[in-house]
Every structure is written in structure tokens, then in C-alpha cells.
């Protein structure tokens, strides 16, 4: 594999970019962006703030292992990345928004389970 750090953007590359949990987080961020640009969703300010918080939690989950030392804090970030999309599904006005938010929550659940029961599968917790 080529040295990605030699490109100059090495500080923005997550520590394990091709790990299955990182790929799940990338896809979750894409789904959150899909909800954001959904043309029929007319959520209020609180809805949009929670949507932004979900995207920030996904990014914090990707890069958090480099900054955060405590596993409990990473666990809380991962739990919030599951809980907030469930709240978004309850407050969404469109069926597509609700379905996508539930999909984002379901995609975040394996990382919570791995953090609790099998931390050896997540190299960022190493």
C-alpha cells in the first residue's frame, strides 16, 4: 500500500482507513448528508442541530482514538452516535428521513457492541 502520509494530507487520514468499522462510519456520514440535502425534509432548527451533531459524532468516532485516551469516553461518543439518529427518526417529517435515520442508528450499533464486548476487534481501541 502506498504511503498516504507522503501526499501531505497524512494528518487527515484516520489511523485505520480501511477497517470495517471506519468504512461503516464513512457510510453513516454519507447517509447523514443524504438526510441533510433531502429536498422534502423541512425540519426545524433543533432537527438540523441534531443532524449536525450526528455528523460530528461520527467524525469524532473516526478520529477520537488519536485524541481521547479513555475507552469510556469513546463508548459514550458511540452510544450518542446511535441515540441521536433514533431521536431524528422520531422527529423527522418524511418517511425517507425516518428510514435513513434508523439505518444510521443500526449501522452504529456494531461499534457499540464491539467497544463493550470485543474491543480486540477495533484496532483504534488498542
VMD Tcl script that builds the backbone (N, CA, C; Angstrom):
set m [mol new atoms 378]
animate dup $m
set s [atomselect $m all]
$s set {name element resname resid chain x y z} {
  {N N UNK 1 A 0.842 -1.171 0.000}
  {CA C UNK 1 A 0.000 0.000 0.000}
  {C C UNK 1 A 0.888 1.235 0.000}
  {N N UNK 2 A 0.579 2.231 -0.816}
  {CA C UNK 2 A 1.426 3.431 -0.861}
  {C C UNK 2 A 1.325 4.227 0.429}
  {N N UNK 3 A 2.352 5.013 0.677}
  {CA C UNK 3 A 2.396 5.840 1.875}
  {C C UNK 3 A 1.484 7.046 1.673}
  {N N UNK 4 A 0.340 7.032 2.336}
  {CA C UNK 4 A -0.636 8.114 2.181}
  {C C UNK 4 A -0.111 9.390 2.818}
  {N N UNK 5 A 0.689 9.271 3.866}
  {CA C UNK 5 A 1.218 10.444 4.545}
  {C C UNK 5 A 2.156 11.257 3.683}
  {N N UNK 6 A 2.721 10.655 2.633}
  {CA C UNK 6 A 3.643 11.380 1.769}
  {C C UNK 6 A 2.919 12.380 0.877}
  {N N UNK 7 A 1.615 12.256 0.752}
  {CA C UNK 7 A 0.841 13.162 -0.087}
  {C C UNK 7 A 0.767 14.548 0.532}
  {N N UNK 8 A 0.813 14.638 1.837}
  {CA C UNK 8 A 0.714 15.917 2.514}
  {C C UNK 8 A -0.562 16.040 3.320}
  {N N UNK 9 A -1.476 15.131 3.119}
  {CA C UNK 9 A -2.727 15.153 3.863}
  {C C UNK 9 A -2.740 14.040 4.898}
  {N N UNK 10 A -1.592 13.614 5.335}
  {CA C UNK 10 A -1.487 12.496 6.263}
  {C C UNK 10 A -2.142 12.733 7.596}
  {N N UNK 11 A -2.225 13.978 8.025}
  {CA C UNK 11 A -2.844 14.240 9.316}
  {C C UNK 11 A -4.357 14.098 9.259}
  {N N UNK 12 A -4.940 14.090 8.060}
  {CA C UNK 12 A -6.386 13.955 7.933}
  {C C UNK 12 A -6.822 12.522 7.667}
  {N N UNK 13 A -5.884 11.642 7.446}
  {CA C UNK 13 A -6.210 10.238 7.203}
  {C C UNK 13 A -6.382 9.555 8.556}
  {N N UNK 14 A -7.518 8.870 8.763}
  {CA C UNK 14 A -7.707 8.184 10.043}
  {C C UNK 14 A -6.672 7.089 10.240}
  {N N UNK 15 A -6.464 6.654 11.477}
  {CA C UNK 15 A -5.419 5.672 11.736}
  {C C UNK 15 A -5.629 4.333 11.035}
  {N N UNK 16 A -6.870 3.926 10.820}
  {CA C UNK 16 A -7.164 2.647 10.158}
  {C C UNK 16 A -8.237 2.906 9.094}
  {N N UNK 17 A -7.856 3.457 7.935}
  {CA C UNK 17 A -8.871 3.908 6.976}
  {C C UNK 17 A -9.656 2.797 6.292}
  {N N UNK 18 A -9.146 1.577 6.247}
  {CA C UNK 18 A -9.839 0.509 5.542}
  {C C UNK 18 A -10.390 -0.552 6.477}
  {N N UNK 19 A -10.465 -0.254 7.767}
  {CA C UNK 19 A -11.071 -1.170 8.727}
  {C C UNK 19 A -12.589 -1.114 8.554}
  {N N UNK 20 A -13.274 -2.234 8.798}
  {CA C UNK 20 A -14.705 -2.276 8.512}
  {C C UNK 20 A -15.509 -1.288 9.360}
  {N N UNK 21 A -15.085 -1.004 10.593}
  {CA C UNK 21 A -15.799 -0.016 11.402}
  {C C UNK 21 A -15.638 1.402 10.847}
  {N N UNK 22 A -14.463 1.707 10.331}
  {CA C UNK 22 A -14.248 3.022 9.730}
  {C C UNK 22 A -15.083 3.174 8.470}
  {N N UNK 23 A -15.184 2.120 7.681}
  {CA C UNK 23 A -15.998 2.169 6.465}
  {C C UNK 23 A -17.475 2.339 6.826}
  {N N UNK 24 A -17.930 1.679 7.888}
  {CA C UNK 24 A -19.310 1.854 8.351}
  {C C UNK 24 A -19.546 3.308 8.747}
  {N N UNK 25 A -18.572 3.917 9.394}
  {CA C UNK 25 A -18.723 5.326 9.798}
  {C C UNK 25 A -18.759 6.247 8.583}
  {N N UNK 26 A -17.949 5.949 7.567}
  {CA C UNK 26 A -17.991 6.749 6.332}
  {C C UNK 26 A -19.387 6.691 5.704}
  {N N UNK 27 A -19.932 5.495 5.611}
  {CA C UNK 27 A -21.254 5.328 5.006}
  {C C UNK 27 A -22.316 6.027 5.856}
  {N N UNK 28 A -22.177 5.970 7.173}
  {CA C UNK 28 A -23.121 6.668 8.054}
  {C C UNK 28 A -23.075 8.176 7.828}
  {N N UNK 29 A -21.884 8.721 7.639}
  {CA C UNK 29 A -21.768 10.157 7.357}
  {C C UNK 29 A -22.446 10.484 6.030}
  {N N UNK 30 A -22.300 9.612 5.045}
  {CA C UNK 30 A -22.983 9.837 3.761}
  {C C UNK 30 A -24.502 9.815 3.922}
  {N N UNK 31 A -25.011 8.920 4.756}
  {CA C UNK 31 A -26.455 8.883 4.999}
  {C C UNK 31 A -26.927 10.140 5.721}
  {N N UNK 32 A -26.134 10.632 6.662}
  {CA C UNK 32 A -26.492 11.878 7.351}
  {C C UNK 32 A -26.516 13.032 6.355}
  {N N UNK 33 A -25.556 13.072 5.441}
  {CA C UNK 33 A -25.569 14.106 4.402}
  {C C UNK 33 A -26.782 13.951 3.486}
  {N N UNK 34 A -27.189 12.707 3.221}
  {CA C UNK 34 A -28.393 12.477 2.423}
  {C C UNK 34 A -29.621 13.068 3.113}
  {N N UNK 35 A -29.727 12.875 4.429}
  {CA C UNK 35 A -30.851 13.456 5.171}
  {C C UNK 35 A -30.787 14.979 5.092}
  {N N UNK 36 A -29.579 15.520 5.187}
  {CA C UNK 36 A -29.419 16.974 5.183}
  {C C UNK 36 A -29.846 17.597 3.858}
  {N N UNK 37 A -29.519 16.956 2.753}
  {CA C UNK 37 A -29.850 17.524 1.449}
  {C C UNK 37 A -31.185 17.008 0.908}
  {N N UNK 38 A -31.897 16.246 1.696}
  {CA C UNK 38 A -33.198 15.754 1.277}
  {C C UNK 38 A -34.117 16.946 0.990}
  {N N UNK 39 A -34.648 17.051 -0.220}
  {CA C UNK 39 A -35.380 18.260 -0.595}
  {C C UNK 39 A -36.721 18.427 0.114}
  {N N UNK 40 A -37.338 17.342 0.545}
  {CA C UNK 40 A -38.662 17.468 1.153}
  {C C UNK 40 A -38.610 17.595 2.665}
  {N N UNK 41 A -37.459 17.382 3.278}
  {CA C UNK 41 A -37.362 17.461 4.732}
  {C C UNK 41 A -37.333 18.923 5.157}
  {N N UNK 42 A -38.327 19.324 5.918}
  {CA C UNK 42 A -38.399 20.708 6.383}
  {C C UNK 42 A -38.292 20.726 7.907}
  {N N UNK 43 A -37.217 20.149 8.420}
  {CA C UNK 43 A -37.014 20.120 9.852}
  {C C UNK 43 A -36.674 21.496 10.386}
  {N N UNK 44 A -36.947 21.695 11.639}
  {CA C UNK 44 A -36.657 22.976 12.257}
  {C C UNK 44 A -35.200 23.086 12.645}
  {N N UNK 45 A -34.910 24.100 13.417}
  {CA C UNK 45 A -33.535 24.365 13.828}
  {C C UNK 45 A -32.995 23.249 14.716}
  {N N UNK 46 A -33.811 22.757 15.630}
  {CA C UNK 46 A -33.368 21.685 16.530}
  {C C UNK 46 A -33.043 20.425 15.734}
  {N N UNK 47 A -33.869 20.122 14.727}
  {CA C UNK 47 A -33.618 18.955 13.876}
  {C C UNK 47 A -32.285 19.090 13.158}
  {N N UNK 48 A -32.018 20.259 12.601}
  {CA C UNK 48 A -30.764 20.471 11.877}
  {C C UNK 48 A -29.557 20.451 12.822}
  {N N UNK 49 A -29.715 20.967 14.038}
  {CA C UNK 49 A -28.621 20.919 15.011}
  {C C UNK 49 A -28.321 19.477 15.420}
  {N N UNK 50 A -29.358 18.677 15.604}
  {CA C UNK 50 A -29.134 17.270 15.949}
  {C C UNK 50 A -28.515 16.514 14.780}
  {N N UNK 51 A -28.886 16.884 13.576}
  {CA C UNK 51 A -28.287 16.267 12.404}
  {C C UNK 51 A -26.804 16.598 12.313}
  {N N UNK 52 A -26.454 17.850 12.571}
  {CA C UNK 52 A -25.040 18.246 12.604}
  {C C UNK 52 A -24.282 17.560 13.718}
  {N N UNK 53 A -24.931 17.399 14.880}
  {CA C UNK 53 A -24.287 16.710 16.000}
  {C C UNK 53 A -24.016 15.252 15.655}
  {N N UNK 54 A -24.917 14.626 14.905}
  {CA C UNK 54 A -24.700 13.245 14.485}
  {C C UNK 54 A -23.475 13.139 13.582}
  {N N UNK 55 A -23.363 14.054 12.630}
  {CA C UNK 55 A -22.198 14.030 11.737}
  {C C UNK 55 A -20.916 14.284 12.515}
  {N N UNK 56 A -20.948 15.222 13.452}
  {CA C UNK 56 A -19.748 15.493 14.259}
  {C C UNK 56 A -19.378 14.309 15.141}
  {N N UNK 57 A -20.369 13.605 15.664}
  {CA C UNK 57 A -20.077 12.418 16.472}
  {C C UNK 57 A -19.457 11.313 15.627}
  {N N UNK 58 A -19.894 11.171 14.391}
  {CA C UNK 58 A -19.286 10.166 13.509}
  {C C UNK 58 A -17.825 10.512 13.225}
  {N N UNK 59 A -17.561 11.774 12.965}
  {CA C UNK 59 A -16.178 12.199 12.720}
  {C C UNK 59 A -15.346 12.049 13.989}
  {N N UNK 60 A -15.922 12.399 15.142}
  {CA C UNK 60 A -15.202 12.226 16.406}
  {C C UNK 60 A -14.921 10.761 16.689}
  {N N UNK 61 A -15.813 9.891 16.243}
  {CA C UNK 61 A -15.585 8.459 16.428}
  {C C UNK 61 A -14.447 7.966 15.541}
  {N N UNK 62 A -14.315 8.541 14.353}
  {CA C UNK 62 A -13.229 8.135 13.461}
  {C C UNK 62 A -11.878 8.598 14.005}
  {N N UNK 63 A -11.796 9.856 14.407}
  {CA C UNK 63 A -10.514 10.425 14.836}
  {C C UNK 63 A -10.324 10.424 16.356}
  {N N UNK 64 A -11.313 9.972 17.104}
  {CA C UNK 64 A -11.260 10.057 18.553}
  {C C UNK 64 A -10.176 9.231 19.204}
  {N N UNK 65 A -9.819 8.127 18.597}
  {CA C UNK 65 A -8.820 7.248 19.207}
  {C C UNK 65 A -7.445 7.914 19.266}
  {N N UNK 66 A -7.193 8.855 18.364}
  {CA C UNK 66 A -5.907 9.544 18.394}
  {C C UNK 66 A -5.845 10.580 19.505}
  {N N UNK 67 A -6.985 11.126 19.884}
  {CA C UNK 67 A -7.022 12.225 20.846}
  {C C UNK 67 A -7.458 11.757 22.228}
  {N N UNK 68 A -8.481 10.914 22.270}
  {CA C UNK 68 A -9.083 10.503 23.534}
  {C C UNK 68 A -8.414 9.221 24.016}
  {N N UNK 69 A -7.987 9.225 25.248}
  {CA C UNK 69 A -7.305 8.059 25.808}
  {C C UNK 69 A -8.255 7.097 26.515}
  {N N UNK 70 A -9.347 7.608 27.036}
  {CA C UNK 70 A -10.235 6.764 27.834}
  {C C UNK 70 A -11.261 6.067 26.964}
  {N N UNK 71 A -11.416 4.767 27.152}
  {CA C UNK 71 A -12.377 3.986 26.383}
  {C C UNK 71 A -13.813 4.371 26.725}
  {N N UNK 72 A -14.043 4.797 27.965}
  {CA C UNK 72 A -15.399 5.167 28.364}
  {C C UNK 72 A -15.896 6.366 27.563}
  {N N UNK 73 A -15.024 7.329 27.301}
  {CA C UNK 73 A -15.417 8.499 26.507}
  {C C UNK 73 A -15.713 8.092 25.068}
  {N N UNK 74 A -14.908 7.211 24.508}
  {CA C UNK 74 A -15.172 6.708 23.157}
  {C C UNK 74 A -16.487 5.935 23.140}
  {N N UNK 75 A -16.749 5.172 24.187}
  {CA C UNK 75 A -18.016 4.447 24.294}
  {C C UNK 75 A -19.195 5.412 24.313}
  {N N UNK 76 A -19.097 6.501 25.078}
  {CA C UNK 76 A -20.184 7.479 25.126}
  {C C UNK 76 A -20.408 8.149 23.769}
  {N N UNK 77 A -19.323 8.438 23.060}
  {CA C UNK 77 A -19.461 9.015 21.720}
  {C C UNK 77 A -20.192 8.041 20.809}
  {N N UNK 78 A -19.862 6.774 20.901}
  {CA C UNK 78 A -20.508 5.772 20.039}
  {C C UNK 78 A -21.963 5.552 20.421}
  {N N UNK 79 A -22.273 5.618 21.702}
  {CA C UNK 79 A -23.671 5.481 22.116}
  {C C UNK 79 A -24.487 6.676 21.620}
  {N N UNK 80 A -23.940 7.870 21.735}
  {CA C UNK 80 A -24.655 9.056 21.248}
  {C C UNK 80 A -24.812 9.019 19.731}
  {N N UNK 81 A -23.858 8.423 19.029}
  {CA C UNK 81 A -23.981 8.288 17.574}
  {C C UNK 81 A -25.081 7.300 17.194}
  {N N UNK 82 A -25.566 6.515 18.137}
  {CA C UNK 82 A -26.704 5.629 17.893}
  {C C UNK 82 A -28.000 6.273 18.385}
  {N N UNK 83 A -27.947 6.957 19.521}
  {CA C UNK 83 A -29.155 7.515 20.133}
  {C C UNK 83 A -29.697 8.706 19.341}
  {N N UNK 84 A -28.824 9.606 18.904}
  {CA C UNK 84 A -29.298 10.804 18.206}
  {C C UNK 84 A -30.008 10.466 16.891}
  {N N UNK 85 A -29.516 9.520 16.059}
  {CA C UNK 85 A -30.316 9.173 14.874}
  {C C UNK 85 A -31.686 8.586 15.200}
  {N N UNK 86 A -31.815 7.896 16.336}
  {CA C UNK 86 A -33.132 7.389 16.726}
  {C C UNK 86 A -34.056 8.557 17.061}
  {N N UNK 87 A -33.533 9.576 17.727}
  {CA C UNK 87 A -34.325 10.776 18.006}
  {C C UNK 87 A -34.681 11.477 16.697}
  {N N UNK 88 A -33.732 11.528 15.764}
  {CA C UNK 88 A -34.014 12.127 14.456}
  {C C UNK 88 A -35.121 11.364 13.735}
  {N N UNK 89 A -35.132 10.049 13.871}
  {CA C UNK 89 A -36.179 9.257 13.225}
  {C C UNK 89 A -37.540 9.567 13.826}
  {N N UNK 90 A -37.561 9.873 15.102}
  {CA C UNK 90 A -38.833 10.215 15.734}
  {C C UNK 90 A -39.325 11.604 15.393}
  {N N UNK 91 A -38.410 12.515 15.088}
  {CA C UNK 91 A -38.817 13.890 14.806}
  {C C UNK 91 A -38.860 14.209 13.318}
  {N N UNK 92 A -38.424 13.291 12.471}
  {CA C UNK 92 A -38.436 13.536 11.027}
  {C C UNK 92 A -39.852 13.575 10.478}
  {N N UNK 93 A -40.062 14.398 9.467}
  {CA C UNK 93 A -41.402 14.536 8.902}
  {C C UNK 93 A -41.611 13.635 7.692}
  {N N UNK 94 A -40.553 13.212 7.060}
  {CA C UNK 94 A -40.667 12.383 5.860}
  {C C UNK 94 A -40.344 10.921 6.177}
  {N N UNK 95 A -40.976 10.017 5.463}
  {CA C UNK 95 A -40.739 8.586 5.658}
  {C C UNK 95 A -39.299 8.223 5.312}
  {N N UNK 96 A -38.761 8.812 4.244}
  {CA C UNK 96 A -37.387 8.520 3.828}
  {C C UNK 96 A -36.398 8.960 4.900}
  {N N UNK 97 A -36.653 10.098 5.511}
  {CA C UNK 97 A -35.777 10.593 6.579}
  {C C UNK 97 A -35.789 9.652 7.769}
  {N N UNK 98 A -36.973 9.207 8.148}
  {CA C UNK 98 A -37.075 8.291 9.290}
  {C C UNK 98 A -36.363 6.976 9.011}
  {N N UNK 99 A -36.538 6.448 7.799}
  {CA C UNK 99 A -35.899 5.180 7.450}
  {C C UNK 99 A -34.373 5.321 7.410}
  {N N UNK 100 A -33.888 6.424 6.867}
  {CA C UNK 100 A -32.444 6.625 6.789}
  {C C UNK 100 A -31.851 6.823 8.173}
  {N N UNK 101 A -32.546 7.539 9.048}
  {CA C UNK 101 A -32.041 7.742 10.408}
  {C C UNK 101 A -31.970 6.433 11.181}
  {N N UNK 102 A -32.970 5.576 11.014}
  {CA C UNK 102 A -32.923 4.259 11.661}
  {C C UNK 102 A -31.777 3.432 11.093}
  {N N UNK 103 A -31.525 3.532 9.786}
  {CA C UNK 103 A -30.401 2.822 9.174}
  {C C UNK 103 A -29.069 3.306 9.742}
  {N N UNK 104 A -28.928 4.611 9.954}
  {CA C UNK 104 A -27.704 5.153 10.564}
  {C C UNK 104 A -27.539 4.621 11.984}
  {N N UNK 105 A -28.635 4.555 12.735}
  {CA C UNK 105 A -28.562 4.025 14.099}
  {C C UNK 105 A -28.177 2.547 14.096}
  {N N UNK 106 A -28.759 1.784 13.189}
  {CA C UNK 106 A -28.421 0.360 13.114}
  {C C UNK 106 A -26.971 0.144 12.702}
  {N N UNK 107 A -26.454 1.028 11.839}
  {CA C UNK 107 A -25.061 0.884 11.424}
  {C C UNK 107 A -24.094 1.254 12.544}
  {N N UNK 108 A -24.534 2.049 13.495}
  {CA C UNK 108 A -23.677 2.414 14.614}
  {C C UNK 108 A -23.659 1.387 15.734}
  {N N UNK 109 A -24.634 0.509 15.750}
  {CA C UNK 109 A -24.721 -0.465 16.845}
  {C C UNK 109 A -23.561 -1.458 16.905}
  {N N UNK 110 A -23.004 -1.935 15.791}
  {CA C UNK 110 A -21.858 -2.847 15.921}
  {C C UNK 110 A -20.660 -2.218 16.619}
  {N N UNK 111 A -20.424 -0.940 16.405}
  {CA C UNK 111 A -19.276 -0.314 17.076}
  {C C UNK 111 A -19.498 -0.216 18.579}
  {N N UNK 112 A -20.752 -0.028 19.003}
  {CA C UNK 112 A -21.037 -0.012 20.445}
  {C C UNK 112 A -20.833 -1.407 21.028}
  {N N UNK 113 A -21.323 -2.423 20.326}
  {CA C UNK 113 A -21.153 -3.798 20.812}
  {C C UNK 113 A -19.698 -4.224 20.848}
  {N N UNK 114 A -18.942 -3.823 19.843}
  {CA C UNK 114 A -17.522 -4.177 19.821}
  {C C UNK 114 A -16.774 -3.458 20.938}
  {N N UNK 115 A -17.143 -2.219 21.210}
  {CA C UNK 115 A -16.494 -1.488 22.303}
  {C C UNK 115 A -16.761 -2.161 23.643}
  {N N UNK 116 A -17.969 -2.678 23.824}
  {CA C UNK 116 A -18.324 -3.307 25.093}
  {C C UNK 116 A -17.769 -4.720 25.240}
  {N N UNK 117 A -17.994 -5.549 24.222}
  {CA C UNK 117 A -17.754 -6.974 24.391}
  {C C UNK 117 A -16.516 -7.523 23.696}
  {N N UNK 118 A -16.075 -6.906 22.599}
  {CA C UNK 118 A -14.933 -7.427 21.855}
  {C C UNK 118 A -13.996 -6.295 21.430}
  {N N UNK 119 A -13.369 -5.598 22.366}
  {CA C UNK 119 A -12.522 -4.455 21.988}
  {C C UNK 119 A -11.298 -4.857 21.175}
  {N N UNK 120 A -10.946 -6.129 21.170}
  {CA C UNK 120 A -9.776 -6.553 20.382}
  {C C UNK 120 A -10.047 -6.506 18.881}
  {N N UNK 121 A -11.331 -6.410 18.453}
  {CA C UNK 121 A -11.657 -6.285 17.029}
  {C C UNK 121 A -11.502 -4.862 16.509}
  {N N UNK 122 A -11.406 -3.890 17.402}
  {CA C UNK 122 A -11.273 -2.491 16.989}
  {C C UNK 122 A -9.841 -2.038 17.252}
  {N N UNK 123 A -9.038 -1.884 16.208}
  {CA C UNK 123 A -7.642 -1.500 16.438}
  {C C UNK 123 A -7.479 -0.084 16.966}
  {N N UNK 124 A -8.509 0.752 16.847}
  {CA C UNK 124 A -8.387 2.112 17.386}
  {C C UNK 124 A -8.454 2.116 18.911}
  {N N UNK 125 A -8.977 1.048 19.505}
  {CA C UNK 125 A -9.018 0.968 20.970}
  {C C UNK 125 A -7.741 0.368 21.551}
  {N N UNK 126 A -6.927 -0.208 20.696}
  {CA C UNK 126 A -5.695 -0.894 21.066}
  {C C UNK 126 A -4.919 -0.330 22.119}
}
mol reanalyze $m
mol bondsrecalc $m
mol representation Tube
mol addrep $m
